[in-house]
């Protein structure tokens, strides 16, 4: 299968590497600094809007304060008065899931669509006063760090000792052996593979420093196994009940009967954990939104007929997935927000739409396709027309 041109074309975002070369040379292998990756980059929102987001119940936010050698961690939502009482330096506000609330942040996230959506997670913004940071730490997932306003100094290390300070309220390394130091300004991008130790400190003398973190989903094997068992229990229906008409009397009542063990084994075997079930779970697991993601259905949904006309009208903008909606596919299934559907018709349309996340719907698609899109619109998973972009 030949690579599409966009995968072999050098990108300023990747420091002049093509997506193919970046993945081969750096992904989960080696850190890379890309100076000027986003020329003329400006903040995606102003500081006032960042503070406002941190006061919302629907937004995950944290405040990290360094007081000498002591670290203080506070969780949002915050009251507006909290920000007015902060010291002049040595604190950082973290706002998670920025792409769910700011269209420009979602656009930033989509610049990394040379990676599977199943792995892309979200955009977090770090707003730091002079001297602010979150301490030396490491992430268990890949991360791209895009600098906004201000200046940040990163200390970096590929050290193998990743033991944490048990006294700290957040995951801070006991010790960091700095191997490299880099200073970044607006538009510079730093890629870090998992487990690379890093410590970023805001170096501006006044005002704020912002860093936008593009993170990735990297669930543990235990999380995957737990999720699979939950999913299997919710999707499997097995007939029968344990019975033992030939059970003999016993002088050892505490011993588990072999017949009982065999029936348990038969019940588990009846689950039929085949490759299709695993593939279906993989898509459901990868497309399941985080608990804090919510969808807002339209207050007064348009009619099915009006929707059908609008979504096929190129002059009105077509349709687009809501920022929090996750739509994936494989050879057989279409996955949307943790649910799986067998692709029975218009397969090319569904796959192209899932990749692009927005489209003008061809007038040639089946009625059932429009019906499905209309249901998504009514659930708040889908936006339609240029006036419904949010």
TALIN-V821109 format. One record per pair of residues at least 24 apart in sequence whose ideal C-beta (glycine too) atoms are under 10 Angstrom apart, sorted by the first residue. I is the first residue (numbers start at 1). J is the second residue. Records with the same first field share a line. If there is no record, write none. Layout:
I->J / J
This chain:
4->114
6->113 / 114
7->114
11->37 / 111 / 114
12->36 / 37 / 38 / 39 / 187 / 189
13->37 / 38 / 111 / 112 / 114 / 144 / 146 / 189
14->112 / 114 / 144 / 189 / 191
15->188 / 189 / 191
18->114
19->112 / 113 / 114 / 115
20->114
22->114 / 115 / 191
23->114 / 115
26->142 / 191 / 192 / 193
27->115 / 142 / 191 / 193
28->141 / 142 / 193 / 194 / 195 / 216 / 218
29->193
30->158 / 191 / 192 / 193 / 196
31->154 / 156 / 158 / 180 / 182 / 190 / 191 / 192 / 193 / 196 / 198
32->144 / 189 / 190 / 191 / 192 / 193
33->145 / 154 / 156 / 180 / 182 / 184 / 188 / 189 / 190 / 191 / 192
34->144 / 146 / 184 / 187 / 188 / 189 / 190 / 191
35->147 / 182 / 184 / 185 / 187 / 188 / 189 / 190
36->185 / 186 / 187 / 188 / 189
37->111 / 144 / 146 / 147 / 184 / 187 / 188 / 189 / 190 / 191
38->108 / 111 / 146 / 147 / 148 / 186 / 187 / 188 / 189 / 212
39->186 / 187
40->186 / 187
41->108 / 146 / 147 / 148 / 149 / 185 / 186 / 187 / 188 / 189 / 212
42->104 / 148 / 149 / 186 / 187
43->104 / 125 / 127 / 148 / 149 / 150 / 186 / 208 / 210 / 212
44->98 / 99 / 102 / 103 / 104 / 105 / 106 / 107 / 108 / 123 / 125 / 146 / 148 / 210 / 212
45->95 / 98 / 101 / 102 / 104 / 105 / 125 / 148 / 210
46->149 / 208 / 210
47->83 / 93 / 127 / 149 / 207 / 208 / 210
48->83
49->95 / 101 / 102
50->83 / 93 / 94 / 95 / 98 / 102 / 125 / 126 / 127 / 208 / 210
51->78 / 80 / 82 / 83 / 84 / 93 / 95 / 127
52->80 / 83 / 95 / 101
53->77 / 93 / 95 / 96 / 97 / 98 / 100 / 101 / 102 / 125
54->78 / 79 / 80 / 82 / 83 / 93 / 94 / 95 / 96 / 125 / 127
55->79 / 80 / 82 / 83
56->95 / 101
57->292
58->97 / 100 / 101 / 292 / 293 / 294
59->95 / 96 / 97 / 98 / 100 / 101 / 292
60->94 / 95 / 96 / 97 / 100 / 122 / 124 / 290 / 291 / 292
61->93 / 94 / 95 / 96 / 97 / 124 / 125
62->92 / 93 / 94 / 95 / 96 / 124 / 126 / 134 / 170
63->91 / 92 / 93 / 94 / 127
64->90 / 91 / 92 / 93 / 94 / 126 / 128 / 132 / 133 / 134 / 135 / 169 / 170 / 172
65->90 / 91 / 92 / 93 / 129 / 132
66->90 / 91 / 92 / 131 / 132 / 133 / 134 / 135 / 201
67->91
69->167 / 168
70->167 / 168 / 169
71->134 / 135 / 165 / 167 / 168 / 169 / 170 / 172
72->168 / 169 / 170
73->134 / 168 / 169 / 170
74->169
83->127
86->129 / 132
87->129 / 131
88->129 / 130 / 131 / 206
89->128 / 129 / 130 / 131 / 132 / 202 / 205 / 206
90->128 / 129 / 130 / 131 / 132 / 133 / 201 / 202
91->127 / 128 / 129 / 130 / 131 / 132 / 133 / 202
92->126 / 127 / 128 / 129 / 131 / 132 / 133 / 134 / 135 / 200 / 201 / 202 / 208 / 209 / 211
93->125 / 126 / 127 / 128 / 129 / 132 / 208 / 210
94->124 / 125 / 126 / 127 / 128 / 134 / 211 / 213
95->123 / 124 / 125 / 126 / 127
96->121 / 122 / 123 / 124 / 125 / 213 / 215 / 290 / 292
97->121 / 122 / 123 / 124 / 125 / 290 / 292 / 293 / 323 / 324
98->122 / 123 / 124 / 125 / 212 / 213 / 323
99->123 / 124 / 212 / 214 / 323 / 324
100->289 / 290 / 292 / 293 / 294 / 322 / 323 / 324
101->323 / 324 / 390
102->323
103->323 / 389 / 390
105->212 / 214 / 323
106->321 / 322 / 323 / 324 / 357
107->323
108->144 / 146 / 212 / 214
109->144 / 212 / 214 / 215 / 323
110->356 / 357 / 358
111->144 / 146 / 214
112->142 / 144 / 214 / 216
113->355 / 356 / 357
115->142 / 144 / 214 / 216
116->216 / 217 / 286 / 328
117->217 / 286 / 287 / 326 / 327 / 328 / 329 / 354 / 355 / 357
118->216 / 217 / 282 / 283 / 285 / 286 / 287 / 326 / 328 / 335
119->215 / 216 / 217 / 218 / 286
120->214 / 215 / 216 / 217 / 326
121->213 / 214 / 215 / 216 / 217 / 218 / 290
122->213 / 214 / 215 / 216 / 217 / 290 / 293 / 323 / 324
123->212 / 213 / 214 / 215
124->211 / 212 / 213 / 214 / 215
125->210 / 211 / 212 / 213
126->152 / 200 / 202 / 208 / 209 / 210 / 211 / 212 / 213
127->202 / 208 / 209 / 210 / 211
128->152 / 200 / 201 / 202 / 203 / 204 / 208 / 209 / 210 / 211
129->202 / 204 / 206 / 207 / 208 / 209
130->201 / 202 / 203 / 204 / 205 / 206 / 207 / 208 / 209
131->201 / 202 / 203 / 204 / 205 / 209
132->200 / 201 / 202 / 203 / 204 / 208 / 209
133->198 / 199 / 200 / 201 / 202 / 209 / 211
134->170 / 171 / 172 / 198 / 199 / 200 / 201
135->165 / 168 / 170 / 171 / 172 / 173 / 176 / 199 / 200 / 201
136->165 / 171 / 172 / 173 / 174 / 175 / 176 / 177 / 178 / 197 / 198 / 199 / 200
137->162 / 164 / 165 / 168 / 170 / 171 / 172 / 173 / 176 / 197 / 198 / 199 / 200
138->162 / 164 / 171 / 172 / 173 / 176 / 192 / 194 / 195 / 196 / 197 / 198 / 199
139->171 / 192 / 193 / 194 / 195 / 196 / 197 / 198 / 213 / 215 / 216 / 218
140->171 / 194 / 195 / 216 / 218 / 219 / 220
141->192 / 193 / 194 / 195 / 215 / 216 / 217 / 218 / 219
142->191 / 192 / 193 / 194 / 196 / 214 / 215 / 216 / 217 / 218
143->190 / 191 / 192 / 193 / 194 / 196 / 198 / 213 / 214 / 215 / 216
144->189 / 190 / 191 / 192 / 212 / 213 / 214 / 215 / 216
145->184 / 188 / 189 / 190 / 191 / 192 / 198 / 200 / 211 / 212 / 213 / 214 / 215
146->184 / 186 / 187 / 188 / 189 / 190 / 210 / 211 / 212 / 213 / 214
147->183 / 184 / 185 / 186 / 187 / 188 / 189 / 190 / 200 / 209 / 210 / 211 / 212
148->184 / 185 / 186 / 187 / 188 / 208 / 209 / 210 / 211 / 212
149->185 / 186 / 202 / 204 / 207 / 208 / 209 / 210 / 211
150->184 / 185 / 186 / 202 / 203 / 204 / 205 / 206 / 207 / 208 / 209 / 210 / 211
151->183 / 184 / 185 / 186 / 188 / 201 / 202 / 203 / 204 / 205 / 209
152->182 / 183 / 184 / 185 / 188 / 190 / 200 / 201 / 202 / 203 / 204 / 209 / 210 / 211
153->181 / 182 / 183 / 184 / 199 / 200 / 201 / 202 / 203 / 209
154->178 / 180 / 181 / 182 / 183 / 184 / 188 / 190 / 192 / 198 / 199 / 200 / 201 / 211
155->179 / 180 / 181 / 182 / 197 / 198 / 199 / 200 / 201
156->180 / 181 / 182 / 190 / 192 / 196 / 197 / 198 / 199 / 200
157->196 / 197 / 198 / 199
158->192 / 193 / 195 / 196 / 197
159->195 / 196 / 197
160->195 / 197
161->197
162->195 / 196 / 197
172->199
173->197 / 198 / 199
184->209 / 211
185->209
186->210
189->214
194->218
217->285 / 286 / 290
219->285 / 286
223->285
224->281 / 282 / 285
227->281 / 284 / 285 / 288
228->273 / 277 / 278 / 281 / 282 / 284 / 285
229->271
230->281 / 285
231->277 / 280 / 281 / 284 / 285 / 288 / 338 / 340
232->271 / 272 / 273 / 277 / 278 / 281
233->271
234->284
235->271 / 277 / 280 / 281 / 284 / 340
236->270 / 271 / 272 / 273 / 277
238->266 / 267 / 268 / 269 / 270 / 271 / 272
239->270
240->266 / 267 / 270
241->267
242->266 / 267
276->332 / 333
279->330 / 331 / 332 / 333 / 340
280->330 / 332 / 333 / 335 / 340 / 342
281->340
282->328 / 330 / 333 / 335 / 340
283->326 / 328 / 329 / 330 / 332 / 333 / 334 / 335 / 336 / 338 / 339 / 340 / 341
284->328 / 333 / 335 / 336 / 337 / 338 / 339 / 340
285->335 / 338
286->326 / 328 / 335 / 338
287->325 / 326 / 327 / 328 / 329 / 334 / 335 / 336 / 337 / 338 / 339 / 340 / 354
288->326 / 335 / 337 / 338 / 339
289->324 / 325 / 326 / 337 / 338 / 381
290->324 / 326
292->324
293->322 / 323 / 324 / 325 / 326 / 337
294->324 / 380
295->322 / 323 / 324 / 325 / 337 / 376 / 379 / 380 / 381 / 382
296->322 / 324 / 379 / 380 / 390
297->377 / 378 / 379 / 380 / 381
298->377 / 378 / 379 / 380 / 382 / 383 / 384 / 388
301->374 / 377 / 378 / 379 / 380 / 384
302->374 / 377 / 378 / 384 / 385 / 388
303->374
304->370 / 371 / 374 / 375 / 377 / 378
305->370 / 374
306->374 / 384 / 385
307->361 / 370 / 371 / 373 / 374 / 377 / 378 / 382 / 384 / 385
308->361 / 363 / 365 / 367 / 370 / 371 / 373 / 374
309->363
310->361 / 377 / 384 / 385 / 386 / 387 / 388
311->359 / 360 / 361 / 363 / 365 / 370 / 373 / 374 / 377 / 382 / 384 / 385
312->360 / 361 / 362 / 363 / 364 / 365 / 370
313->360 / 361 / 363 / 384 / 385 / 386
314->360 / 361
315->360 / 385 / 386
316->360 / 384 / 385 / 386 / 387 / 388
317->358 / 360 / 383 / 384 / 385 / 386 / 387 / 388 / 389
318->353 / 358 / 359 / 360 / 361 / 383 / 384 / 385 / 386
319->353 / 357 / 358 / 359 / 360 / 361 / 373 / 374 / 376 / 377 / 382 / 383 / 384 / 385 / 388
320->353 / 356 / 357 / 358 / 359 / 382 / 383 / 384 / 385 / 386 / 388 / 389 / 390
321->353 / 354 / 356 / 357 / 358 / 359 / 376 / 381 / 382 / 383
322->357 / 376 / 377 / 379 / 380 / 381 / 382 / 383 / 388 / 390
323->357 / 383 / 390
324->380 / 381
325->357 / 376 / 379 / 380 / 381 / 382 / 383
326->354 / 357 / 381
327->351 / 353 / 354 / 355 / 357 / 376 / 381 / 382
328->354 / 355
329->353 / 354 / 355
334->372
336->372 / 376 / 379 / 381 / 382
337->376 / 379 / 381
341->372
344->368 / 369
345->369
346->370 / 372
349->373
358->382 / 383 / 389
